[in-house]
């Protein structure tokens, strides 16, 4: 028999719904689990504690899920007995549903800002609907990225999406967004996403999701936000999405074209390097590793940013301006490199002993890494050497999900 114990703040939230004695004779009838009772508790305790209580609720649901025997709780918890785990989960999910309703009724802007639902061509909405339809909770880290890009900074929401791996039937963050959509659905975007997303091949495509890094190759668009060239100059960089509060109008006429990347591995494969200003520490690590890995390309043992860009540009393209991809044995490549396999146009990220198929929204499920295969390497050779020399590439969260 499993025993259910409660922690604060959920314990006090539970008390707000208890209307009869706790002697054990009333059972679930001792509780009026309704949003009107919970709103008063949220008013006294605040939205952050309510979000923490929701996390605790889901942890209890996870613990109960799959239990074969009855579930019980002590007098300090519910003083209740459930013959089957499903009965207990139904009761706990009732608390979850009514708490979410209370949150949205009491203070929706604090719990779920409507701007999160409309930002970036409604990326949060579309991802949430897809997760709900497929029950593919492995995409929750991608939802966290979309929420963060849309302006959400609440660590309770973001961490739950990124670190909670078990969702037996529901996820409270997904349910919160779905409830918010039913209350006030954002308009569907009627515009085609801008062509400003970069693939590991270096191509610039349209995609509904933005990515984790921004970059630039000069002014590539016209006054109608149409891409007219692939690059201007040799200074291809990777930047943070947010830096010192600076805000930009995307693809503003006459200014450089803001490009977006799934992650650092994608940007490096396309031939970009970390920016020396907004990513100064990453740039320093990259430059030092690049020097160690490419001594044959140095002048007096040193290299300037301009010389580094020159060297990288010589490796990006063939004479006909197609993406250069040198052939190499897959077994010899370090983690963080992106490759093309024979007979397959889809890029693959090398991660230790597996390969991860690349997609604009994240990496797909891992496949075993063959030990006897030659591949075409999209990541420029000198960057591969820098990785071998100690530069650790940063991946999108989907690259390491189960």
C-alpha positions in Angstrom: 0.0 0.0 0.0 1.4 3.4 -1.0 1.0 6.4 1.3 0.5 9.9 0.0 2.1 12.8 1.8 1.7 16.5 1.2 4.2 19.3 1.2 3.8 23.1 1.4 2.4 25.0 -0.3 0.0 22.4 -1.6 -0.9 21.3 2.0 -2.3 24.7 2.8 -4.0 24.9 -0.7 -5.7 21.7 0.1 -7.0 23.1 3.4 -8.7 25.9 1.6 -11.0 23.3 0.0 -11.7 21.4 3.2 -15.1 22.2 4.6 -15.9 19.3 7.0 -14.1 17.4 9.7 -10.9 15.4 9.1 -11.9 12.5 11.3 -12.0 10.2 8.3 -15.7 9.7 8.1 -16.5 12.1 5.2 -13.9 10.9 2.6 -13.7 13.0 -0.5 -17.0 14.6 0.5 -15.0 16.6 3.1 -13.6 18.7 0.3 -15.2 21.2 -2.0 -12.5 21.3 -4.7 -13.8 24.4 -6.6 -11.9 27.3 -8.1 -14.0 29.8 -5.9 -12.4 28.3 -2.8 -8.9 28.3 -4.3 -9.1 31.9 -5.5 -9.1 33.1 -1.8 -6.0 31.0 -1.2 -4.2 32.5 -4.2 -5.1 36.0 -3.1 -3.4 35.4 0.2 -0.4 33.3 -1.0 0.3 34.7 -4.5 0.6 33.2 -8.0 4.2 31.9 -7.6 3.1 29.7 -4.7 0.2 28.5 -6.7 2.5 27.4 -9.5 4.7 25.6 -7.0 1.7 23.8 -5.7 0.8 22.7 -9.2 4.3 21.3 -9.5 3.8 19.4 -6.3 0.5 18.1 -7.5 2.0 16.7 -10.7 4.8 15.1 -8.7 2.2 13.3 -6.6 0.3 12.2 -9.7 3.6 10.8 -11.1 4.3 9.0 -7.8 0.8 7.4 -7.7 0.7 6.5 -11.4 1.4 2.8 -12.0 0.9 1.8 -8.3 -0.8 -1.6 -8.3 -2.3 -1.5 -4.8 -4.4 0.9 -2.8 -3.4 4.5 -2.0 -3.8 6.0 1.5 -3.0 9.3 3.2 -2.5 10.3 6.8 -4.8 12.6 8.7 -2.3 15.5 8.1 -2.8 15.0 4.4 -6.3 13.9 3.3 -7.0 11.0 5.7 -8.4 9.2 2.7 -8.2 5.8 1.1 -8.4 4.9 -2.5 -8.8 1.4 -3.7 -7.1 2.0 -7.0 -4.4 4.5 -8.1 -6.7 5.8 -10.9 -9.2 7.0 -8.3 -6.5 8.9 -6.5 -5.2 10.5 -9.7 -8.7 11.6 -10.7 -9.0 13.3 -7.3 -5.6 15.0 -7.6 -6.3 16.1 -11.2 -9.5 17.7 -9.9 -7.3 19.9 -7.7 -5.1 20.6 -10.7 -7.9 21.6 -12.9 -9.7 23.8 -10.4 -6.3 25.5 -9.4 -5.6 26.3 -13.0 -9.1 27.8 -13.4 -8.6 29.8 -10.2 -5.3 31.2 -11.5 -6.7 32.3 -14.8 -9.8 33.8 -13.1 -7.9 35.6 -10.4 -4.9 37.0 -12.3 -4.5 35.7 -15.8 -1.7 38.2 -16.9 0.6 36.9 -14.1 -0.2 33.2 -14.8 -0.4 33.3 -18.6 0.4 36.4 -20.5 -1.6 36.6 -23.7 1.5 38.0 -25.5 3.1 34.5 -25.0 0.4 33.0 -27.1 0.7 35.5 -30.0 4.5 35.9 -30.2 6.6 34.4 -33.0 3.6 33.5 -35.3 1.8 31.9 -32.3 4.6 29.3 -31.8 3.5 28.6 -28.2 0.0 27.9 -29.2 0.9 25.6 -32.1 3.4 23.6 -30.1 0.9 23.2 -27.2 -1.9 22.0 -29.5 0.5 19.5 -31.1 1.7 18.2 -27.7 -1.9 17.8 -26.5 -2.9 16.0 -29.7 0.0 13.5 -29.8 0.8 13.3 -26.1 4.4 13.7 -27.1 5.7 15.2 -23.8 9.3 14.9 -25.0 8.6 18.1 -26.9 8.1 20.1 -23.7 11.7 21.4 -23.7 10.9 22.9 -27.1 7.8 24.4 -25.7 10.0 25.9 -22.9 12.2 27.5 -25.5 9.2 29.0 -27.3 7.8 30.3 -24.1 11.1 31.9 -23.1 11.4 33.5 -26.6 7.9 34.8 -26.2 8.8 36.6 -23.0 8.1 34.1 -20.2 10.7 34.2 -17.5 8.9 32.2 -14.7 11.4 29.5 -13.7 8.6 27.3 -12.4 7.0 27.1 -15.8 10.3 26.8 -17.8 12.0 24.3 -15.4 8.9 22.1 -15.3 8.9 21.8 -19.1 12.7 21.2 -19.3 13.2 18.9 -16.4 10.0 17.0 -15.6 10.3 13.9 -17.7 7.2 11.9 -16.6 3.7 13.0 -17.5 1.4 10.0 -17.1 -1.8 11.7 -18.4 -1.4 15.5 -18.4 1.1 18.3 -17.9 -0.1 21.3 -15.9 1.7 23.8 -18.1 0.1 22.4 -21.2 -3.3 22.4 -19.4 -2.8 26.0 -18.3 -2.1 27.1 -21.9 -5.0 25.1 -23.3 -7.4 26.7 -20.8 -6.0 30.1 -21.7 -6.6 29.4 -25.4 -10.2 28.4 -24.7 -10.8 31.6 -22.8 -9.2 34.0 -25.3 -7.8 32.2 -28.4 -5.1 34.3 -30.3 -5.9 34.9 -33.9 -4.3 32.5 -36.4 -1.4 34.0 -38.2 -2.3 34.7 -41.8 1.2 35.6 -42.8 3.9 33.3 -44.0 6.9 33.1 -41.6 9.8 35.3 -42.6 12.6 33.6 -44.5 15.3 34.0 -41.8 16.0 30.6 -40.3 19.4 29.0 -41.1 19.9 25.3 -41.7 23.2 23.4 -41.1 23.8 23.6 -44.8 23.7 27.4 -44.5 20.4 27.7 -46.4 18.0 30.4 -45.3 14.5 29.1 -45.0 11.1 30.0 -43.5 10.0 28.3 -40.3 7.4 28.9 -37.6 9.9 28.6 -34.7 12.7 30.9 -34.1 15.6 29.0 -32.3 18.0 29.8 -29.5 20.6 32.1 -31.3 20.5 35.0 -33.7 23.1 35.8 -36.3 24.0 38.0 -39.2 25.8 37.9 -42.6 25.0 41.5 -43.6 21.9 42.9 -45.3 20.4 40.1 -47.3 16.7 41.3 -47.6 15.0 44.0 -49.7 12.4 46.6 -48.6 9.7 43.9 -48.8 11.5 41.6 -46.4 12.4 39.2 -49.2 15.8 37.5 -49.1 17.8 38.5 -52.2 21.3 37.1 -51.5 22.9 34.5 -49.2 25.5 36.6 -47.7 27.4 40.0 -47.8 30.9 39.9 -46.6 32.8 37.2 -44.6 31.8 38.2 -41.0 29.3 35.5 -40.2 28.5 35.6 -36.4 26.2 34.0 -33.8 24.6 36.2 -31.2 22.4 36.0 -28.1 18.7 36.5 -28.6 18.7 39.0 -25.8 21.6 41.4 -24.9 21.5 44.4 -22.7 17.8 45.0 -23.3 18.4 45.9 -27.0 15.3 45.5 -29.2 15.2 45.3 -33.0 12.6 45.4 -35.7 13.1 42.2 -37.7 14.3 42.8 -41.3 14.0 46.6 -41.1 14.8 48.2 -44.5 18.4 49.2 -44.9 19.7 47.3 -41.9 21.3 43.8 -41.6 19.2 40.7 -41.8 18.5 39.0 -38.5 19.0 35.3 -38.9 18.0 32.6 -36.4 19.5 29.2 -35.5 18.3 26.1 -33.7 21.5 26.0 -31.6 25.2 26.6 -31.7 25.9 23.3 -33.5 23.6 24.4 -36.3 25.3 27.8 -36.6 28.8 26.4 -36.6 27.9 23.8 -39.3 26.6 26.7 -41.4 30.0 28.4 -41.0 29.2 31.0 -38.3 31.2 31.7 -35.2 30.3 33.2 -31.7 30.1 37.0 -31.7 32.9 38.8 -29.9 30.6 41.3 -28.2 27.4 39.7 -26.9 29.1 36.2 -26.7 32.5 37.4 -25.7 33.2 34.4 -23.4 32.1 31.9 -26.0 34.1 33.7 -28.7 37.3 33.6 -26.5 36.8 29.9 -25.8 36.2 29.2 -29.5 39.2 31.3 -30.7 41.6 29.6 -28.2 40.4 26.1 -29.2 40.6 27.1 -32.9 44.2 28.3 -32.5 45.1 25.0 -30.7 43.4 22.9 -33.4 44.7 24.8 -36.4 48.4 25.8 -35.8 49.1 25.4 -39.6 46.7 28.3 -40.3 48.2 30.8 -38.0 50.6 33.7 -38.6 53.2 34.0 -35.8 51.0 31.8 -33.7 48.1 34.4 -33.6 45.0 35.2 -35.5 42.7 38.3 -35.5 39.0 38.2 -35.8 39.2 39.3 -39.4 41.8 36.6 -40.3 39.6 34.1 -38.5 36.6 35.1 -40.7 38.8 34.9 -43.8 39.8 31.4 -42.8 36.3 30.2 -42.1 35.0 31.8 -45.4 37.5 29.8 -47.4 35.9 26.6 -45.9 32.3 27.5 -46.3 31.7 27.3 -50.0 32.9 25.5 -53.1 33.9 27.5 -56.2 30.3 27.3 -57.4 29.1 28.7 -54.1 27.5 25.4 -53.0 28.1 24.3 -49.4 31.4 22.6 -48.9 31.3 19.3 -47.2 34.5 17.3 -46.8 34.3 13.5 -46.5 35.5 11.8 -43.3 35.0 8.6 -41.3 32.1 9.0 -38.9 33.8 7.2 -36.1 36.5 9.8 -36.0 34.2 12.8 -35.6 33.7 14.6 -32.2 30.3 15.4 -30.7 28.9 18.7 -32.0 29.6 18.1 -35.7 26.8 17.9 -38.2 27.0 15.5 -41.1 25.2 14.2 -44.2 24.9 10.5 -44.7 25.0 8.8 -48.1 21.6 8.7 -49.7 20.1 10.9 -47.1 19.6 14.7 -47.5 18.8 15.2 -43.8 21.5 16.6 -41.6 22.5 14.5 -38.5 24.1 15.8 -35.3 26.9 13.7 -33.8 26.3 13.2 -30.0 28.7 10.8 -28.4 27.6 7.3 -29.6 24.4 8.3 -31.4 23.2 10.5 -34.3 20.3 13.0 -34.0 18.3 13.9 -37.1 18.1 17.7 -37.4 14.8 19.6 -37.8 14.0 23.3 -37.7 12.1 22.7 -34.4 14.6 20.4 -32.8 16.4 17.1 -33.0 14.5 13.8 -33.6 15.0 10.5 -31.7 18.5 9.2 -31.5 19.8 6.4 -33.7 23.0 4.3 -33.1 26.2 5.8 -34.6 27.7 3.4 -37.1 31.4 2.7 -36.8 32.1 1.9 -40.4 30.6 4.7 -42.4 32.0 7.7 -44.2 30.0 10.9 -44.3 30.1 14.4 -45.7 30.9 16.9 -42.9 28.9 20.1 -43.0 30.8 21.7 -40.1 33.9 23.4 -41.6 37.1 21.5 -41.1 38.9 24.1 -38.9 35.9 24.2 -36.6 36.0 20.4 -36.4 39.6 20.8 -35.4 38.7 23.3 -32.8 36.1 20.9 -31.3 38.7 18.2 -31.2 41.0 20.7 -29.4 38.5 21.2 -26.6 35.7 23.5 -27.7 32.5 22.1 -26.3 29.5 22.8 -28.6 26.2 23.8 -27.1 23.1 21.8 -28.3 19.4 22.5 -28.3 17.7 20.7 -25.4 16.1 18.1 -27.7 19.6 16.8 -28.6 19.9 15.1 -25.1 16.2 14.2 -24.4 15.3 10.6 -24.0 
